[in-house]
């Protein structure tokens, strides 16, 4: 990488003047250095800073207003250029090629927007790799900076307050970005339930910390400002107390919007939400408060954000920044190139690029790129020797296989098994059962055949036979001591109990599967077990725990992007993350993750999974009152389940379609679908679906004034729900009491 010139701009406040000098790095060592002096009006500088904040807060919603906003920013930036710099410094900065520019500033000058100074052609932060070093009053202390190795540890703290879906997505995207770079960066991801003690105990174990969430700024006492966590604020005061006793990270990236803004009195609570992206006139002091606390504690670099920007732009910036940083580019240049990426993606007039400030040395490189050494002849000879030995071993193995093992294999059972899997995928459940039973008759220890039979019976709604073969799968796996199959058997049987509403048994089996897969270091099975356990937590309203488990599962699956099973499981992870957000009534986030999963399922042609995805997307559109789209997705899913003869799926499908027509006030069609669901779920003894269909029929008949029919179906549903759904049981009790008083 070519050596980039490093410039240092030193600026001191002296009475009513600014004393400044611009040097390249080699000129800072001599004893004699030349400074120029510029007379300024500090009141005027503060007024210009306030005007710049006002411009950044303009509601620019169309191309014309965005262009006007950019022009105003350039004009104010040029006024700073004219007022602040001496003629010689202007000439040097104007004529300098792109370089590293370190700003050495007095603490009293941090409010000036140095990065947004405009020289008539460029903003400083787009032309130079800018970083701030601040001279602070008080006793100087010797800082103990963290030693960095070739492999760094990173902690991502995302959405601790559980109200910023974009922060969670940002953190997850960064985590996923580093999955293939484990040798360079080991990443831990923490979301939602992030407490102050967790941060205090763990922050110093990492070289890089990325925070995505809210930051509170207390104007009365800046020591009370800080990151908003799930149980309070991690304050500047906390950081200062930890001080020099701990080895703090080398880089803190605080991508935090300040949630405690002060608006004019004319702005009411009702419309203040629309202004959440605005910045306060004291944004520089707010940003520096956190930055200085970390820097005084021993953090080498701090990147802070000054306002909320669009989610997509924030994701693009973070991704580009870490991509550049890990490729061996300095922290300041990584920041500048990421700003230019935003300019390219969204336009200069979007002003997304103004958002980020760096405190620290912009020329510092975190990841050194080592030059490859020329290979010695001995290494080539050794590789050739290894290749010959490897080929010899393969030939010996093949000889043993064909002489001793091949005759013992019965090709017939494998043929039948592959055909049974194909039949199951096509929805021919009876053929799948018959072919897999044929396999077992040839070899009772052919373990993979048992779950095919159980899944086919489960799809047909024959729960007793499904349970029988799931148990057979567990027992045979235990008897043969095949622990990988036993892990899968625990997951399958757990899911059977889960669907039947028997949550304690399901949880027990999932935990067994997680534990066993970790003992075996079988990451694929571990990811599946974690995902199933996450769905268990979703059904029990433990959304924070569910997200943590799904994040871990997704991270495992992303390690093998070209593997079919891992890709399929990753799509399932996205689907279940969507389910979490749907349960939290965050429909845009839910839709985003459902669509991600849908695209993968469609590419892999996974019909069973697609049906669920279509129905869940349809449900989101139902909640958003977009009935036509809801209907389109519901009937897409219905056609798949009909083609697969998936009776369990159809019992649920009919009920959801009935709910759509009930919402649309088309009661006769709603009644027809609810009855279909109730009859089918009764035939296959799917108790949760019987409860839902019975409850919905009661609501429909109540709406029609047919009280006796409403009571009849509610009582049927109540009797079943007593065991499988206690919350629904209580809801039906309330409905029955209410209808008796009407």
Order of alpha helices (4+ residues) and beta strands (2+ residues): beta-beta-beta-alpha-alpha-alpha-beta-alpha-beta-beta-alpha-beta-alpha-beta-beta-beta-alpha-beta-alpha-alpha-beta-alpha-alpha-beta-alpha-alpha-alpha-alpha-alpha-alpha-alpha-alpha-alpha-alpha-alpha-alpha-alpha-alpha-alpha-alpha-alpha-alpha
